[in-house]
Amino acid sequence: MQYKALDEAQQQRFDPMISGFNPTDMYAVRHIERVLRTFPGVFTGVGEFSVHREFVSSKVSGEVASLSNPALDSILDFAGKVGLIVILHNDMDMPMASGKQQPVYLAEMKSLLKRHPETTIIWAHIGLGRVVRPVGNRQYPNQPASSHIEVVHDMLKDPAFAHVYFDISWDEVAKYIVASPSSLVASADLMKKFPDRFLFGTDAVSPPDQVFYRALYETYHELWKELDAVSSEKIRKGNYLRLFDRARQKGSSQKVGVSGVDFG
Ligand SMILES: [Zn+2]
């Protein structure tokens, strides 16, 4: 309602996203549909919503969220069908993981992503968290050493994940990226190789002023310097415009409102 109270020009500056549904609820997709019908032309996507999230997911009442829950597939399927962009928070690994095993949620997340090639999905925070550390140069039995950068690189190279993007939002992510000259250069090199696949975001909650709101942008100062101008522009703004304007054009809500797409 707040959004609808804005004038056209102001509305153009916001991409409202639907959240507040339970990803384990088989009827979550009906909730999303109802929101689109109730507020046609308002929402561009769903999320950020969480599946595995450090100490938060265990606090959600009812069924524990899982990456193999059919409710989640129906949400991603629906989003793909009507053109909603998806932002998904899912830790790649357990909090404070020992590093001796494969990142716990990586394989499941990959198969979930592969099941929805029609859906534009942004993996929030590159799967990192407050205490979910980057995959660190771990040596697994008869497997090449792999690090977080390599895990993400492998996904970016794989056409099966062409619909997947990564955001570098949240200061808990920045702390890893700017932690050392080597982590900065390695991160920047990956972003320069795939400049269309990363998005900057703040994840700043209810900022009281611009200084607070821009803090993470400033934290990434060295990153913006390390990137070439084209990659930097794409990651700061261009990729957002491309992906979110495309989702708007797909106009899931208009479709719902006007042609009454059969959600079958
Ligand atoms: Zn998050």
Residues whose N, C-alpha, C, O or C-beta is under 5 A from the ligand:
A	BS01	ZN	H89 A124
